[in-house]
């Protein structure tokens, strides 16, 4: 008796492409259906790899890539295709997403939700690894919650979300060798955990206009624009369409919005200083790429946040 056929899978990579053509190759192949694609670091080497596994009613991707930014505008939405909803697990990196007036900054362990049938903005400012599970809208709403209530939102890494993250990582590591039935069972288990975490279709995660929602959306915008030294609270409240007072109140308990901008920039700078691929890059160049314009102020802020200087951090890692 023959064994059941495994689910179809595909591995895409830039490893066989000349470095100067790698991003364009990735944009025109793996990302060809994803709207406008941008690079936050256009002068740096680009590399990416993605595993795609397709079931009858689901699609799982596991991607490791240099940073990119994706903007899906109304003209990019394929309204003739199936309405799919994406559950994303950030495995590593600093990212962001915005959709339906909601948004989030994403870090390792965070879980995000996006609809492919609606305009959106998403991307990363660092090298990243992510797992995405795309489901038909009807399946998502039956198991997890209303799309409009969850699109653009995230669940921060916490004890409750760790079980789902571990399960989805386990599925991603083995699903390419599973039969359709085995894969369905594995994915069903992951969805059961996530449904309980969100509150299930009855809870639905109703959208609430609150200071917490303002803060979450503002953090997504900061993560998307932090490389621009001109980023300011004035730009953020104008782009988000919220009052200046609401924006400042939203960050009141966490030290203020200017501190949030600085700390997100410092987090990215530390990540880059710890990355082997950036070993030959000057510390000042990394600081400028993260939106800092005053190197002494960057050094002081870095030491205050992490307890050691950028130079000491790099020396300790070496």
C-alpha positions, 0 to 999 in steps of 0.5 A: 500500500502506498503512503498518502501524498504529501501536501504540495510545497515550494522553496524560493530563495535568492541564494542563486541570484547575483547580489545586485539582482537579488531584491529585484528577483524577489520583488518580481517572483515571491512578492509579485502579488503584493502591491508596492514593494520598498526597501528601507536599506536600498544600498545594502545586500538583500537576501531572502528564502521562503517555504510555501506549503498549500492545502486545499483551504489554507496556505502556510509560508515561512519566510526569512528575509532582509527588511522590506516594506509592502503597501497594498493600495485599493488598486492592488486588491484582487476582488475576483479572488478568494477572500483570505485572512492571514494569521502572522507569527513574528519569529524574529525582527522588528516590524509593523502593520496597519489596516482598517484604522488599526496597527501594531509594532511587531516583535518576536512572539507577536501574533498579527492579523491582516486581510488580503481583501483590504488595503494595508501597509506592512513591513520590517526595519530589520532582518526578519523571520515570520510564519504566516497562515492564510485561511478563507474568511469563512474559516477564520470567522468561524474559528477566530473572530470577525475580520473587521474587528481584528485586521491590523491588530496584534496580540503581544507576546505573552504566556498565553500566546506562547503555546500558539507560537510554539505550535505554529512553529512546530507545524511550519517545521514539519508540514512539508512532509505531512499528508493533507490529513496530517496537516489539517489536524496539525493546523486545526490544533493551532487554530484551537489554541488561537481561538481560545486566546482571542476569545473565539468567534463569539468574542470577536475582538470588537474594535474599541477606539481607545488610548491603547488603540491610538498607542498601538497604531502610533507605534506601527507608524513609528516602526515604519518611519523610524529611519527618517530623522524628521519623524515627529509627534506632529507628523504622527498625530496628523497622519493618524488623524488623532488630536495631539492631546490624545496622542500624548495621553496615549503614551503618558504611562510609558514615558511619552511619545518622544521616548517611544520614538527614541527607544524603538530606534535604539532597539533597532540600532542594538539589533544591527550592532549584534548582527554579524552581517553589519560587523563591518559597518561603522557605529555612526552609520548604523545610528544614522540609518536608525534615524539619529542625527546626534551621535553623542546623544545616541551614545548616551541614550544607548548606554542609559537604555542598555547599560553599556555603550554601542562600542562595548556591546560590539566588542562583547559580542565579538 
